[in-house]
């Protein structure tokens, strides 16, 4: 298998250079690496700014009391304007046109770290479309023949029996008191499979770093990626005689939009997303993206260190407030436990260059953050997807994310090795990537929380891992059959670098 090509998030072949963590719309017979490559092209945010040369920054101070008068004066003196402040975690979002802002404000008493959240000025240049998910045709929809008690398109969802979700639904669909927040590109809550389970109060637009609660602000624009809508349907598409069925079709789902129109997930938006989820009693968050513009954020770089610190604080706060944070592992077939990785795509909003990083010191966020459930992808044959990142001690659990149909062909009546999901405008379509695996685990976590409503995030995660079906390493791993090993799995049957603790199990989630 060829080495993974540069691309953005965990999304494969989706429109407008998406940074989404795993949504690559693989077409049947197209190698995963090619599909992943299509996500590389990216642009910058469309947040309002004082001038075309402004950048956005995070300034991290002591949590709890908001920025002191001294820090406020230091920010102003350095040429910054405060956009908003998350006092609970000590993260301040600032805009400044002064290229030395971060360097200057770091010297101020009370500032613990500060860094630019992007390398391109606000607003950014437009990006180029790189592909699109495969939307189901009327003929394909009409050809699906569901059994009694199934939604019409469920026969195409090989991923549900792969995690025993079909059996779980005979016992429980999940509780409407549980909400999964889709922190992503936006969710079309008017979709007939999403509308019955949509939680409007827990939905928001966080693109600017500051919550926008305007009605419908959480929806993707007509030219924006369908990624978040697809993810939401995988989690909680209603069992209502229409379309498909989600992993947890009885729980609620909300949309927290953090991706700008060019497909970038910047730090201030991600921080806002976690904080909104935390303050709105969300039980699970799904994070199928990485935080731009750095695929890996290195602790020895002052800017990247500040971004890492800000998102870490926000994700930890969300967990402290009761949320289980689930994230996609990424689509480059990287070994995240390796001594070094070559990152060819950072910074992806200006001019990337090859850099060799240590993944134990330079982290993919939120994927590698403490406490986050990191999800690898499997295909229709229950093997690691050709594109899925892996790594002993990094991957916590595995779930269906799809793969090229040429590599892993599902059993009939399913016809595609990709994952079926909801699409904006009342449509359904296929995508694949670790972005599609993560929502399966988020759905199972929601079922666990439904079964054990008083369980803490730590307990939900413990049950998630204990209930997972142990899956031994695939050795040798030659997914494309060319006689060459495409990835090396380390570890035991009970925990290894390909599948973590094993395959997520929805049936155990509702019976234990």
Buried (B, 14 or more C-beta within 10 A) or exposed (E): BEEBBBBBBBBBBBBBBBBBBBBBBBBBEBBBBBBBBBBBBBBBBBBEBEEEEBBBBBBBBEBEEBBBEEBBEBBBEBBBBBBBBBBBBBBBBBBBBBEEBBEBBBEBEBBBBBBBBBBBBBBBEBBEBBBBBBBBEEEBBEEBEBEEEBBBBBBBBBBBBBBBBBBBBEEBBBBBEBBBBBBBBBBBBBBBBBBBBBBBEBBBBBBBBBBEEEEEBBBBEEEBBBBBBBBBBBBBBBBBEBBBBBBBBBBBBBBBBBBBBBBBBBBBBBBBBBBBBBBBBBBBBBBBBBBBBBBBBBBEBBBBBBBBBBBBBBBBBBBEBBBBBBBBBBBBBBBBBBEEBEBBBBBBBBEBEEBEBBBBEBBBBBBBBEBBBBBBBBBBBBBBBBBBBBBBBBBBBBBBBBBBBBBBBBEEBBBBBBBBBBBBEBBBBBBBBBBBBBBBBBBBBBBBBBBBEEBEBEBBBEBBBEBBBBBBBBEEBBBBEEEEEBBBBBBEEBBBBBBBBBBBBBBBBBBE
